[in-house]
Amino acid sequence: DTEVTQTPKHLVMGMTNKKSLKCEQHMGHRAMYWYKQKAKKPPELMFVYSYEKLSINESVPSRFSPECPNSSLLNLHLHALQPEDSALYLCASSQDLSPETQYFGPGTRLLVL
Amino acid sequence: GENVEQHPSTLSVQEGDSAVIKCTYSDSASNYFPWYKQELGKRPQLIIDIRSNVGEKKDQRIAVTLNKTAKHFSLHITETQPEDSAVYFCAASRNSGYSTLTFGKGTMLLVSP
């Protein structure tokens, strides 16, 4: 399996809802990433996990909570989001944290009402 | 931190023409430079990458050149086809501790038949 998968593809949530995004890879990669991408902008790094431990948090608001249950799975828990959080959320993975190719999942398109 | 500038922001060419996208970076310690292609509504996909120990790399119609002294690298697409139309992002990464990608702002390439 050479792909990163993400579910759901689309998500609409209210500002009081709690939801989770899921990312999975079976390439044996030990680094996994969450990015946020607004229309016509580059991906913006949110979190980095290395060997299942949070390595980087790019000053992301606490309403976004990442979790790495095992080496193949990465979750992003969402709570009390704002309309400006509407975006494409991309997951990526790489062999490790040294400069290696990052493979992106298809993303979850999130709309916060 | 690293800063990556990308030009042009939009590039329109006729089918069969060549296209060149240029990026400059600020951190002389950066040593890995990938290029991603993102079609509308799709994930970013790696199309080619280059490391700082190499000056040029080619893959069929796509080539990347790197000038470490001037700190710039370029993507060259020859014999463009309508399916090359997409947003292209350059990125830079350094091999130092927790390495992450810094993206350029993207170039929208439009190839007219």
HADDOCK unambig.tbl for C-alpha pairs under 7 A between the chains (distance, minus, plus):
assign (segid A and resid 41 and name CA) (segid B and resid 105 and name CA) 6.16 0.50 0.50
assign (segid A and resid 42 and name CA) (segid B and resid 103 and name CA) 6.32 0.50 0.50
assign (segid A and resid 42 and name CA) (segid B and resid 104 and name CA) 6.93 0.50 0.50
assign (segid A and resid 42 and name CA) (segid B and resid 105 and name CA) 5.59 0.50 0.50
assign (segid A and resid 42 and name CA) (segid B and resid 106 and name CA) 6.48 0.50 0.50
assign (segid A and resid 97 and name CA) (segid B and resid 98 and name CA) 5.96 0.50 0.50
assign (segid A and resid 97 and name CA) (segid B and resid 99 and name CA) 5.68 0.50 0.50
assign (segid A and resid 98 and name CA) (segid B and resid 95 and name CA) 5.49 0.50 0.50
assign (segid A and resid 98 and name CA) (segid B and resid 99 and name CA) 5.70 0.50 0.50
assign (segid A and resid 99 and name CA) (segid B and resid 32 and name CA) 6.05 0.50 0.50
assign (segid A and resid 99 and name CA) (segid B and resid 93 and name CA) 6.09 0.50 0.50
assign (segid A and resid 99 and name CA) (segid B and resid 94 and name CA) 6.54 0.50 0.50
assign (segid A and resid 99 and name CA) (segid B and resid 95 and name CA) 5.72 0.50 0.50
assign (segid A and resid 99 and name CA) (segid B and resid 99 and name CA) 6.18 0.50 0.50
assign (segid A and resid 104 and name CA) (segid B and resid 43 and name CA) 6.25 0.50 0.50
assign (segid A and resid 104 and name CA) (segid B and resid 44 and name CA) 6.29 0.50 0.50
assign (segid A and resid 104 and name CA) (segid B and resid 45 and name CA) 6.96 0.50 0.50
assign (segid A and resid 105 and name CA) (segid B and resid 43 and name CA) 6.26 0.50 0.50
assign (segid A and resid 106 and name CA) (segid B and resid 42 and name CA) 6.15 0.50 0.50
assign (segid A and resid 106 and name CA) (segid B and resid 43 and name CA) 4.70 0.50 0.50
assign (segid A and resid 107 and name CA) (segid B and resid 43 and name CA) 6.65 0.50 0.50
